Amino acid sequence: MHKRYTMSHSVLHDVGVLPKDLDAMSTLAFLRRSGRVRRYHTEELLKPQDVAQHSYGVAWLCWWLTEGAASAPLVLHALAHDAAEHGLGDIPSPTKRELGIRQQVDAAEAHLMALHGIVLPDLSAFENKVLKLADALDGVLHCTHELELGNQTLYAVFLNFHRYGLELVPHGTAPSTDCVEGRAMLLLKWAAERWSALTK
């Protein structure tokens, strides 16, 4: 069973916080700690990335993909989409796919967030697609940045993120700045060409 992160009453008393405010302080502590969870823990990185950095990237990619039209709920989801990993860990996407546990993990993450008073607003189908695209594209960008720094060990990870992105874009979509899918293809094409050029 998941437990709330709590602060002792003595600590609360020392800083002048009343016990009735414990829940609010625990939620804040949970959110701050969630940003420090390390990503790619099974890989060797030159520039490690944590959840806070990733979520920042996803939020801005949502903005970029929608040409500045990302809604407040979409940006909030981008900032919070991996927050529960502080309690459950960063389970690699290929593992969740291979074991068929994505729905169970999603439910456990939602439950853990709810325990801390964090219930996110619903997204439309379109917004969910943008969020998933942004999530995959941030992985593409991070792996490509590692390559540019000289780390060629993330090719398999890059291919996974690249494939996830392609799966969300209709076949035959041309790279362009005219729509979400076109912008995604523009970035995916650039990254593939970058890997090709730097690994010859």
C-alpha positions as CSV (number, residue, x, y, z in Angstrom):
1,M,0.0,0.0,0.0
2,H,1.3,3.4,-0.9
3,K,1.9,5.9,2.0
4,R,1.7,9.6,2.0
5,Y,5.0,11.4,2.5
6,T,4.7,13.1,5.9
7,M,6.6,15.6,8.0
8,S,6.9,15.0,11.8
9,H,4.9,17.2,14.1
10,S,8.1,18.4,15.8
11,V,9.4,19.7,12.5
12,L,6.0,21.3,11.8
13,H,6.0,23.0,15.2
14,D,9.6,24.2,14.7
15,V,8.7,26.1,11.6
16,G,5.3,27.3,12.8
17,V,3.1,25.0,10.7
18,L,0.0,23.6,12.4
19,P,-0.7,19.9,12.2
20,K,-3.9,20.6,10.2
21,D,-1.7,21.8,7.4
22,L,0.3,18.5,7.2
23,D,-1.5,17.3,4.1
24,A,-0.7,20.4,2.1
25,M,3.0,20.3,3.2
26,S,3.2,16.6,2.4
27,T,1.8,17.2,-1.1
28,L,4.4,19.9,-1.7
29,A,7.2,17.6,-0.5
30,F,6.0,14.8,-2.8
31,L,5.9,17.1,-5.8
32,R,9.4,18.5,-5.1
33,R,10.9,15.0,-4.6
34,S,9.2,13.7,-7.7
35,G,11.3,16.1,-9.9
36,R,14.5,14.6,-8.6
37,V,13.9,11.0,-9.8
38,R,16.6,10.1,-12.3
39,R,15.6,8.9,-15.8
40,Y,17.5,6.4,-17.9
41,H,18.8,4.7,-14.8
42,T,19.7,1.6,-16.9
43,E,21.9,3.6,-19.2
44,E,25.2,5.5,-19.0
45,L,24.7,9.2,-19.7
46,L,27.1,12.1,-20.0
47,K,24.4,14.5,-18.9
48,P,21.9,12.7,-16.6
49,Q,18.3,13.8,-16.8
50,D,15.8,13.9,-14.0
51,V,12.0,14.0,-14.1
52,A,11.9,17.8,-13.6
53,Q,14.1,18.4,-16.6
54,H,12.1,16.0,-18.7
55,S,8.7,17.4,-17.6
56,Y,9.9,20.9,-18.5
57,G,10.9,19.7,-21.9
58,V,7.6,17.9,-22.4
59,A,5.6,21.0,-21.4
60,W,7.5,23.2,-24.0
61,L,7.1,20.5,-26.7
62,C,3.3,20.6,-26.1
63,W,3.4,24.3,-26.6
64,W,5.6,23.9,-29.7
65,L,3.6,21.2,-31.3
66,T,0.3,23.2,-30.9
67,E,1.9,26.4,-32.1
68,G,1.5,28.0,-28.7
69,A,-2.1,26.8,-28.3
70,A,-1.5,24.2,-25.5
71,S,-4.3,24.5,-22.9
72,A,-3.5,24.9,-19.2
73,P,-4.7,21.3,-18.4
74,L,-2.4,20.0,-21.1
75,V,0.6,21.9,-19.7
76,L,-0.3,20.7,-16.1
77,H,-0.4,17.1,-17.4
78,A,3.0,17.6,-19.0
79,L,4.5,18.8,-15.7
80,A,2.9,16.1,-13.7
81,H,2.9,13.0,-16.0
82,D,5.8,11.3,-14.3
83,A,5.4,12.7,-10.8
84,A,4.3,9.3,-9.4
85,E,7.6,7.8,-10.4
86,H,9.0,9.0,-7.1
87,G,6.9,6.3,-5.4
88,L,6.9,3.6,-8.1
89,G,10.2,4.2,-9.9
90,D,10.9,4.9,-13.6
91,I,9.8,1.6,-15.3
92,P,11.2,1.7,-18.8
93,S,8.5,1.8,-21.5
94,P,9.8,-1.3,-23.3
95,T,9.4,-3.2,-20.1
96,K,5.8,-2.1,-19.6
97,R,5.0,-3.0,-23.2
98,E,6.7,-6.4,-23.0
99,L,4.9,-7.4,-19.8
100,G,1.6,-5.8,-20.7
101,I,1.4,-3.8,-17.5
102,R,0.9,-0.3,-18.8
103,Q,-2.7,0.0,-17.6
104,Q,-1.8,-1.4,-14.2
105,V,1.1,1.0,-13.8
106,D,-1.1,3.9,-15.0
107,A,-3.7,3.0,-12.4
108,A,-1.2,2.7,-9.6
109,E,0.3,6.1,-10.5
110,A,-3.1,7.7,-10.5
111,H,-3.9,6.2,-7.1
112,L,-0.6,7.4,-5.7
113,M,-1.2,10.9,-7.0
114,A,-4.7,10.9,-5.6
115,L,-3.3,9.9,-2.2
116,H,-1.4,13.2,-2.2
117,G,-4.4,15.2,-3.2
118,I,-3.4,15.5,-6.9
119,V,-6.2,14.8,-9.3
120,L,-5.6,16.2,-12.8
121,P,-8.3,17.5,-15.1
122,D,-9.4,15.3,-18.0
123,L,-7.8,15.8,-21.4
124,S,-9.4,15.5,-24.8
125,A,-8.3,12.7,-27.2
126,F,-6.3,15.3,-29.2
127,E,-4.6,16.6,-26.0
128,N,-3.7,13.1,-24.9
129,K,-2.1,12.5,-28.3
130,V,-0.1,15.7,-28.1
131,L,1.1,14.8,-24.6
132,K,2.2,11.3,-25.8
133,L,4.0,12.8,-28.7
134,A,5.8,15.4,-26.6
135,D,6.8,12.7,-24.1
136,A,8.4,10.6,-26.9
137,L,9.9,13.6,-28.7
138,D,11.7,14.7,-25.5
139,G,13.3,11.3,-25.3
140,V,14.3,11.6,-29.0
141,L,15.9,15.0,-28.2
142,H,17.7,13.9,-25.1
143,C,19.2,10.9,-26.8
144,T,20.3,13.1,-29.7
145,H,21.8,15.6,-27.3
146,E,23.8,12.8,-25.7
147,L,25.0,11.7,-29.2
148,E,26.1,15.3,-29.9
149,L,28.2,15.2,-26.7
150,G,29.9,12.0,-27.9
151,N,27.7,9.3,-26.3
152,Q,26.8,6.7,-29.0
153,T,25.5,4.1,-26.5
154,L,21.9,5.2,-26.6
155,Y,21.0,4.2,-30.2
156,A,18.6,1.5,-29.1
157,V,16.9,3.9,-26.7
158,F,16.7,6.5,-29.4
159,L,15.1,4.0,-31.8
160,N,12.4,3.2,-29.2
161,F,11.5,6.8,-28.7
162,H,11.6,7.4,-32.4
163,R,9.3,4.5,-33.1
164,Y,6.9,5.6,-30.4
165,G,6.7,9.0,-32.1
166,L,6.1,7.5,-35.5
167,E,3.3,5.3,-34.1
168,L,1.4,8.4,-33.1
169,V,1.6,10.0,-36.6
170,P,-0.6,8.9,-39.5
171,H,1.4,7.1,-42.2
172,G,2.5,9.4,-45.0
173,T,2.4,12.6,-42.9
174,A,5.0,15.0,-44.4
175,P,7.3,17.0,-42.2
176,S,5.9,20.6,-41.9
177,T,4.9,23.3,-39.5
178,D,1.3,23.2,-40.5
179,C,-0.1,20.8,-37.9
180,V,0.9,18.8,-34.8
181,E,1.7,15.7,-36.7
182,G,3.7,17.6,-39.3
183,R,5.8,19.3,-36.6
184,A,6.4,15.9,-35.0
185,M,7.6,14.5,-38.3
186,L,9.8,17.5,-38.8
187,L,11.6,16.8,-35.5
188,L,11.7,13.0,-36.0
189,K,13.2,13.5,-39.5
190,W,15.8,16.0,-38.1
191,A,16.8,13.6,-35.3
192,A,17.1,10.6,-37.6
193,E,19.3,12.6,-40.0
194,R,21.4,13.8,-37.1
195,W,22.1,10.3,-35.9
196,S,22.9,9.2,-39.4
197,A,25.4,12.1,-39.9
198,L,27.1,11.7,-36.5
199,T,27.5,7.9,-36.5
200,K,29.0,7.4,-39.9
